[in-house]
Amino acid sequence: MEEIIIEERKQDFIKDVDKESGEKIGSCFQCGRCSGSCPVASFMDWTPRQINQLIKLGEKDLVLSANTIWVCASCITCTARCPREIDLAKVMDALRIIAQREKREARVREVPVFHEVFLKSVKKGGRVNEIQMMFEYNLRRKNYLKNLTSYLNLGLNLGPKMIISGKINPLRIIFPHKIKEKKIIGKIFEKIGEEI
């Protein structure tokens, strides 16, 4: 049997992920429950189990260039079913943070843009303003008229139903709804060091 030696610089990646996530990836024994229960695993290039193993092997470039970290829905199914109690959703968040910090190009470009716009909306008003967020998201993606027909169909079919049910309020474009304790949101963003 051939001996596998993990280089020291590869060990640094494992330490970075452990530190950023607060988890111990090394305790994963590759049972595969995370991958077997992941509802979006079929859309990933590496399953959650494989990502864990690649982290343990110190394969930083493979992990940070994978679409898996951006496709992960953070549904926490993997976390709930892990016999080693590894919060893999937290690990995926940590990998996204590391990738953004290192200015890695995401293979699924829409996800980091959505992530930034979503957090910006929460930071600004303490909650998500869906209409403003959708508008900014499409501007940032330079998707001005590409899906106009889809938006019209969605707006004409679903829009009135959502307005009547109170799910969206068009007046929130002009008068955004803000929470009372907005200072607390600022402290949360300050504590985690999230910049938008």
C-alpha positions in Angstrom: 0.0 0.0 0.0 1.3 3.4 -1.0 1.8 6.0 1.8 0.0 9.3 1.3 1.8 12.3 2.6 -0.1 15.5 2.9 2.1 18.6 2.4 2.2 21.2 5.1 0.6 23.9 2.9 -2.3 21.5 2.3 -2.6 21.1 6.1 -3.0 24.9 6.3 -6.2 24.7 4.2 -7.8 22.2 6.6 -6.9 24.5 9.5 -8.4 27.5 7.7 -11.7 25.6 7.0 -11.8 24.4 10.6 -11.1 27.8 12.0 -13.6 29.6 9.7 -16.4 27.1 10.2 -15.7 26.2 13.9 -16.0 22.5 12.9 -13.5 19.6 12.8 -13.5 18.2 9.3 -11.0 15.5 10.3 -13.6 13.7 12.4 -15.6 12.8 9.3 -15.4 9.1 8.6 -17.0 9.2 5.2 -20.3 7.4 5.9 -22.0 9.3 3.1 -25.1 10.3 4.9 -24.6 13.9 4.0 -24.5 13.1 0.2 -27.3 10.5 0.4 -29.6 13.0 2.1 -28.6 16.2 0.1 -31.6 17.4 -2.0 -29.3 19.2 -4.5 -26.4 16.7 -4.7 -27.4 15.8 -8.3 -26.6 19.4 -9.3 -23.1 19.3 -7.7 -19.9 18.4 -9.3 -18.6 16.9 -6.0 -21.0 15.5 -3.4 -20.8 16.9 0.2 -18.9 13.7 1.3 -16.4 14.1 -1.5 -15.9 17.8 -0.6 -15.2 16.7 3.0 -12.6 14.2 1.8 -11.0 16.8 -0.6 -10.7 19.2 2.3 -9.0 16.5 4.4 -6.6 15.9 1.5 -5.9 19.6 1.4 -7.2 20.0 -2.2 -7.8 23.7 -1.9 -8.0 24.5 -5.6 -10.4 21.7 -6.3 -12.7 22.6 -3.4 -12.8 26.3 -4.0 -13.4 25.9 -7.7 -16.2 23.4 -7.3 -19.8 24.5 -8.0 -20.8 22.5 -4.9 -20.1 25.2 -2.4 -22.3 27.6 -4.4 -25.1 25.1 -5.2 -25.5 24.1 -1.5 -28.9 25.3 -0.3 -27.8 25.4 3.4 -30.9 23.4 4.2 -29.0 21.7 7.0 -30.2 18.2 6.2 -26.6 17.0 6.1 -26.0 18.6 9.5 -29.0 16.9 11.0 -28.1 13.5 9.8 -24.3 13.5 10.4 -23.4 10.9 13.0 -20.2 12.9 13.8 -22.3 16.0 14.4 -20.3 18.0 11.8 -22.3 21.1 10.7 -21.5 20.7 7.0 -23.8 23.6 6.1 -21.5 25.8 8.2 -18.5 24.3 6.4 -20.0 25.2 3.0 -20.6 28.8 4.3 -16.9 28.9 5.4 -15.8 27.7 2.0 -17.8 30.4 0.3 -16.3 33.0 2.6 -12.8 31.7 1.9 -13.5 31.7 -1.8 -14.7 35.3 -1.8 -11.8 36.4 0.4 -9.4 35.0 -2.1 -11.4 36.5 -5.0 -12.1 33.1 -6.6 -14.4 33.2 -9.6 -17.5 31.2 -8.8 -18.6 28.7 -11.4 -22.2 29.5 -10.6 -21.9 33.3 -10.9 -25.4 34.2 -9.9 -25.1 32.8 -6.4 -22.4 35.1 -5.0 -24.3 38.1 -6.5 -27.5 36.9 -4.9 -25.6 36.4 -1.6 -24.3 39.9 -1.7 -27.6 41.6 -2.7 -29.5 39.6 -0.1 -27.1 40.5 2.8 -27.1 44.1 1.6 -30.9 44.2 1.9 -30.8 42.7 5.4 -28.1 45.0 6.5 -29.9 48.1 5.2 -33.3 47.5 6.6 -33.0 44.5 9.0 -35.1 42.3 6.7 -35.2 41.5 3.0 -37.0 43.9 0.6 -37.8 41.4 -2.1 -38.7 43.9 -4.8 -35.6 46.1 -4.3 -33.4 43.0 -4.0 -34.8 41.5 -7.3 -34.3 44.8 -9.1 -30.6 45.1 -7.9 -29.9 41.5 -8.5 -30.9 41.8 -12.2 -29.0 45.0 -12.6 -25.9 43.5 -11.1 -26.2 40.5 -13.4 -26.7 42.8 -16.4 -29.9 40.9 -17.0 -32.0 43.8 -18.1 -34.3 42.4 -20.8 -33.0 38.9 -21.1 -35.9 37.3 -19.2 -38.5 40.0 -19.9 -41.1 37.5 -21.1 -40.5 35.3 -18.1 -40.9 38.3 -15.7 -44.0 39.5 -17.5 -45.6 36.0 -17.3 -44.5 35.6 -13.7 -45.7 39.1 -12.8 -49.0 38.8 -14.6 -49.8 35.3 -13.3 -48.2 35.3 -9.9 -47.8 39.0 -9.0 -51.5 39.9 -8.3 -51.9 36.7 -6.2 -48.8 37.6 -4.1 -50.0 41.2 -3.7 -53.5 40.1 -2.6 -52.1 37.6 -0.2 -49.7 40.2 1.3 -46.6 38.3 0.3 -45.2 41.4 -1.6 -46.2 45.0 -1.2 -45.3 47.3 -4.2 -45.3 50.3 -1.8 -42.2 48.8 -0.2 -40.2 50.1 -3.2 -40.9 53.7 -2.0 -41.5 53.0 1.7 -39.3 50.1 2.8 -40.3 48.2 5.9 -37.6 48.4 8.6 -37.3 46.7 11.9 -37.3 48.6 15.2 -33.9 47.2 16.5 -31.8 47.9 13.4 -28.8 48.6 15.6 -28.7 44.9 16.6 -28.4 43.9 12.9 -25.4 46.3 12.6 -23.8 44.7 15.6 -24.3 41.2 14.0 -22.7 42.3 10.8 -19.9 44.0 12.7 -19.3 40.8 14.9 -19.0 38.5 11.9 -16.9 41.0 9.9 -19.3 40.9 6.9 -18.6 43.7 4.5 -21.1 44.6 1.8 
